[in-house]
Each structure stands twice: as structure tokens, then as C-alpha cells.
Amino acid sequence: MTVVAVRGAIKVPSNDKAAIHAAAVKLGNEILGRNGIEVADVVSIICSLTEDLDAGNPATGLRIERFGEVPLFCVQEAAVVGQMQGVVRMLVTFRAPAVVRPQAVYLDGAERLRPDLAAD
């Protein structure tokens, strides 16, 4: 077994608790799905959100949905002039049977953050 990390981001449509939770769950599920990760193999998940998203915590949405046994942590993204607003980022650390090249996941407009990593 080896420990690997994969990242992703999603643009949240509004500063609303339900929207933040739903976006986090969508991103978390998509990261696991695209990379063939089982929840039991997740070591931890770190989330960040831009300062304009203050109505909810993405980790809470993950915990409620299906990641209740996973250590979760959330931080506010550093405020950088000109950065894209309304974004939740995620770093998922997981156990894999062998060295793998994880596929980053960018959704709902966040693809613009890393076009070099966004899937076609």
C-alpha cells in the first residue's frame, strides 16, 4: 500500500449553506469515482473555500453525506487579488494498492483554475 493525494475544485453557484454542502459532496464523490477510490481507503480530506463563501462548511456537507468516518478539515483560502470567487477546493489523501497517478477533478467552472489538469 502507498499513500497518494488528489486535488480538485468546484465553483459554487451561491453563498448558501445547501449549495456549499451540495458542491462539496459532488466534488468529493467525483474525485472518488474518477480515481476508483473507496471511502474506506480515504485517509483524510482537507477542504478550503474562498472568503466569499461563509454560509456553510464544506466538511459538514461531506460528513452528513457519506464521509462521516473520514477525518475532515476545512480552512479559508488565502485572499489573493483577482482570484476566482465562489470556489471550494479539496485535497483527498488515500491509500492505494500501488503507485498510481491520480486524476485531478475540476467542476462547474473551476476548470479555468487549472486547464492543464481538467479532463476533456
C-alpha positions as CSV (number, residue, x, y, z in Angstrom):
1,M,0.0,0.0,0.0
2,T,1.0,3.6,-0.7
3,V,-0.5,6.9,0.3
4,V,-1.5,9.2,-2.5
5,A,-3.2,12.6,-2.7
6,V,-5.5,14.0,-5.4
7,R,-7.0,17.5,-5.7
8,G,-10.0,19.1,-7.1
9,A,-12.1,22.3,-7.1
10,I,-15.7,23.2,-7.8
11,K,-17.4,26.6,-8.4
12,V,-20.3,27.0,-6.0
13,P,-23.4,28.8,-7.6
14,S,-24.2,30.9,-4.5
15,N,-23.2,31.6,-0.9
16,D,-25.8,29.3,0.6
17,K,-25.3,26.5,3.1
18,A,-27.1,24.0,1.0
19,A,-25.2,25.0,-2.2
20,I,-21.9,24.8,-0.4
21,H,-22.7,21.3,1.0
22,A,-24.0,20.0,-2.3
23,A,-20.9,21.3,-4.2
24,A,-18.6,19.6,-1.7
25,V,-20.4,16.3,-1.9
26,K,-20.5,16.5,-5.7
27,L,-16.8,17.2,-5.8
28,G,-15.9,14.5,-3.2
29,N,-18.0,11.9,-5.0
30,E,-16.5,12.8,-8.4
31,I,-12.9,12.6,-7.1
32,L,-13.5,9.2,-5.6
33,G,-15.4,8.0,-8.7
34,R,-12.9,9.1,-11.3
35,N,-10.0,7.7,-9.3
36,G,-11.6,4.4,-8.2
37,I,-11.2,5.3,-4.5
38,E,-13.3,3.6,-1.8
39,V,-14.4,5.7,1.2
40,A,-12.7,3.1,3.4
41,D,-9.4,3.9,1.7
42,V,-9.6,7.7,2.4
43,V,-7.1,8.8,5.0
44,S,-8.3,12.4,5.2
45,I,-9.9,15.3,3.3
46,I,-8.9,18.9,3.5
47,C,-11.3,21.5,2.1
48,S,-10.8,25.2,1.5
49,L,-13.2,27.8,0.4
50,T,-12.8,31.4,-0.8
51,E,-13.6,34.1,1.6
52,D,-16.9,35.0,-0.1
53,L,-18.3,31.6,0.9
54,D,-19.2,31.9,4.5
55,A,-22.7,30.5,4.8
56,G,-21.6,26.9,5.3
57,N,-18.7,24.5,5.8
58,P,-18.0,22.0,3.0
59,A,-16.7,19.5,5.5
60,T,-20.1,19.4,7.2
61,G,-21.7,18.6,3.9
62,L,-19.2,15.7,3.4
63,R,-19.7,14.4,6.9
64,I,-23.5,14.3,6.5
65,E,-23.5,12.7,3.1
66,R,-21.1,9.7,3.3
67,F,-17.8,10.7,4.8
68,G,-18.7,10.5,8.5
69,E,-15.8,8.3,9.4
70,V,-13.2,10.2,7.5
71,P,-11.1,12.9,9.2
72,L,-12.2,16.2,7.6
73,F,-10.7,19.7,7.9
74,C,-11.7,23.0,6.4
75,V,-9.8,26.2,6.0
76,Q,-10.4,29.6,4.4
77,E,-8.4,30.1,1.1
78,A,-5.9,32.8,1.2
79,A,-7.3,36.0,-0.2
80,V,-5.5,36.8,-3.4
81,V,-6.3,39.8,-5.6
82,G,-8.0,38.7,-8.7
83,Q,-8.7,35.1,-7.6
84,M,-11.8,33.3,-8.7
85,Q,-14.5,33.6,-6.1
86,G,-17.1,31.0,-5.0
87,V,-14.7,28.1,-5.1
88,V,-14.3,25.0,-2.8
89,R,-11.1,23.2,-3.2
90,M,-10.4,19.7,-1.9
91,L,-7.3,17.5,-1.2
92,V,-8.1,13.9,-0.7
93,T,-5.4,11.7,0.7
94,F,-6.0,7.9,0.3
95,R,-4.4,4.5,0.4
96,A,-3.8,2.8,-2.9
97,P,-2.5,-0.7,-3.6
98,A,0.3,0.5,-5.8
99,V,1.7,3.8,-7.1
100,V,-1.0,5.5,-9.1
101,R,-1.3,8.7,-11.0
102,P,-4.4,10.4,-9.6
103,Q,-6.7,12.3,-11.8
104,A,-7.5,15.9,-10.6
105,V,-11.1,16.9,-10.8
106,Y,-12.3,20.4,-11.6
107,L,-16.1,21.0,-12.0
108,D,-18.7,23.6,-12.8
109,G,-16.4,26.4,-14.0
110,A,-13.5,25.6,-11.8
111,E,-11.8,24.0,-14.8
112,R,-10.5,27.5,-15.6
113,L,-8.2,27.3,-12.5
114,R,-6.2,24.5,-14.0
115,P,-6.9,23.9,-17.6
116,D,-3.8,21.8,-17.8
117,L,-5.3,19.3,-15.3
118,A,-9.0,19.5,-16.3
119,A,-10.4,16.4,-18.0
120,D,-11.7,16.7,-21.6
